[in-house]
Amino acid sequence: MTEMPRDVDAQRVHHALAVPSRRRLMSLLREADGLLGVDDMAAATGLSVATVRHHLAALAGADLVTATASAGPGRGRPRLRYAATRPDSREEAADTPFRELAQALAEAVGGGPGASREAGLGWGRRMAGSGPAAERVFAAAARMGFAPRDGAGPDPDTRRVLLNACPYRELARSRPEVVCAVHQGVLDGLLESSGTTVRLLPFIGPDLCAADLRPA
């Protein structure tokens, strides 16, 4: 995955956030306990559904939001639900996910993969919401600095979430028994008592990992 130069990336973000309504949507997404649908954001802001969709497309183009399909009540196409992918520097330090990982690693020092997973388990429990399993994974992955998106599972019973651009990838490549074990623990903590099992698949492609979710 080719990384965009920082100045180009900053220009895209600045352009996307130049519209006040988009800043309102970003605030809603950052403050939400889980993912939000277009209808939720339209009701909260007073904007039309079409306008919200237009603004979300612009925010997604700047990598400020990520979306996942979620089955709604009754029949019909799954609805997209959204999460913010970047913290607001005015509300949350940009290095928060790294500090949280550092805390988990500190708890795991000297204990091997088992201790690393246990450290991640506590982190995952703290981030767990009450939504469906895939939505929990999307929201937590976005908070941690990944760029999550849906992927094709290996069978009809498996929901695959692709974890793009791991912000810890250099350390993970050199110490997968620690970093990847922490992330497996995070996933387990997120989905504890959810009726869903999850398996982390590290580096299934360049800068790409995945999480496979299956009914327990």
N, C-alpha and C positions, 0 to 999 in steps of 0.2 A: 504494500500500500504506500503510495507516494504521499509524503507530507507536504502540505501547502506552506509556502514561505510565510513567516509570522506577519509581515506587513500586509500581505494580501489577505490573510485570514482576518486581521484586525479591521481592514477596510470593509470586508463583507459583514462582519459583526456590527460595525458602526452604521453601515447603510441599513441593515435589517432593523436596528433599534432606533432609527431616526424617527419612526412613526410612534406617537404616544400610545396608540391602541395596542401596538405590539409589546411595548414595555408593560402595559397593564396585563396582557396575557402571560408574559414571562413571570411577573410577580405572582399571579395566580398559580402557575405551575410550580414555582419554587416553594410556595407555602402549602401546597396540597399534600394531603396524607395519602399518597398513591398517585395513580394516573387519572387524567381528566379527559372527558369526551368533548366533542365540539359543542353539543347541546349544553353541557355544564358551563362551558366558558361563555357561550352566547347568553345564557340566563344571568350569569354573574356580572357581565360587562354591559348588557343591553345592546350589544352588537348583533347583527343578523348572523345566521348560521353561515351564509355564503361569505360574509365579510371575515368571520373568524377563520374559515377555511383558507381564504386568500392570505391572511396574515400568517397563519401557521405554515403555509407553503414557503413564504419568504423566510420565516425563522428556521425552518428545516433546511433551506438552502444555505444558511449560514452555520449549520450544525449546532443550532441553539436548542433544538427540540428533537426528540425521537418519538416514533409512533409504533404501536403494535396493534394487531387486530384482536378484538375481544368480542366474543359471541354475546349478543344482546338477548333480551327476552323474546320468545317466539321465533318465527322463521325470518329469513332474510339474510342479507350479506352481513358478515361481522363488521362491527363498528371500530373505527380507529380511536385509540386512546393515547394520550400524549404525556410526556415527562420532559422537564428541562434537563439539558445535558451539561450545563455549566453553572457553577455557583455565581451569585452576584457578589462582586468584590466589596460592595458596600455592606453586605449582610453576612458574608461568610468568606473567610480567607481562602484563596485559591488553592492553597496546599492542604486543605482539610483532609481530603482522602489520603494523602501521603502521610499525614500525621496519624490518622487512624490506622493505616497499615503499619506504621512504625510502632504504634502502641501494641498492636497484635503481635508483631514480630518480637518485641521486647518480652512479651508474656511467654513466647514460645522458645526463647533462647535456651539452647542446651537440651531441649526435650525431644528433638526429632520430629518427624512428620506427624506423629500422634498429637504432640503438644501444639504443633502449628495448626492442625485442624481444630483443636479445642479452642485455641485463641480466636480463630476465625468464627467459630460457632457463636461465641459471645457477641462478636461484632454483628453477625447476621441477625441474631435475636433482637439486638437494639434497633436495627433498621427495619425489621419485619412489620408490614402493615397487615390489614385484614382482607385485602383483595384477593382475587384469583392468583394461583401460583405464578403464572407467566407474568402477570402485571407486577408482582412483587420483585421478580428477577429483573425486569426491565427498569423499574424505578431505582432499585439499588445499584444496578450496573451503571446507569446514567450518573447517579450520585458519586460513584467511585471513579468516574472519569472514562469509562468505556463508551463506545458508540454502539449500543445494542440494536439488533434488528432481527426479524424473523428469518429462519432458514428452513430448508427441507429436512425433515427428520428421516431416520433410516427405516421407519415403519409407521403405519397409521396411528399407533398408540403413543408415539413419541413426538413431543413438541420441542423443536430445537430453537434455541436462542443463540444467535451468533454474537460474539463479543469482540468487536473490532477495536483495534488501536489500544491495546492494553497499556495503560500509563506506567505500568511496572515491568514492561516486557524485558528490558535489559537485565534487571535483577532476576526476573523469573527464568530467563534462559540459563543463567549461571547457578541459580539456587531453586530449581523447581520443587525440590522436596520441602522447601520452606514456603515460598510464595504461593505456589499452586495448591499446596496443602491448606494454607490459610484461606484461599479463595474457595476451595471445596467446603471448608468449614462454614464460610459465610453463606454459601448456597444452602447448606444443610440447616443452618440456623434460620434462614429466611423462610424455609418451607417446613419447619418442624410442626408436626401435628396438622399439616395441611392436607394429608392424604396423597401427597405427591412425592416421589423420589427424584433426586437430581444427581447427575454425574457430570463433572467438569471434564472437558476434552481439551487439554492444552495444545496450542500450536498445531491446529489442523491445517493451517496455511500460514503464509508470511503475515505476521502481526495479527493473526486471527485465531481465537479460541472459540469454544462453544459450550453450551450447557444443555444437556438432554433431560427433559422432564417427562416422567412417566407416572401413571397412576400407581399407587402403592399396592 
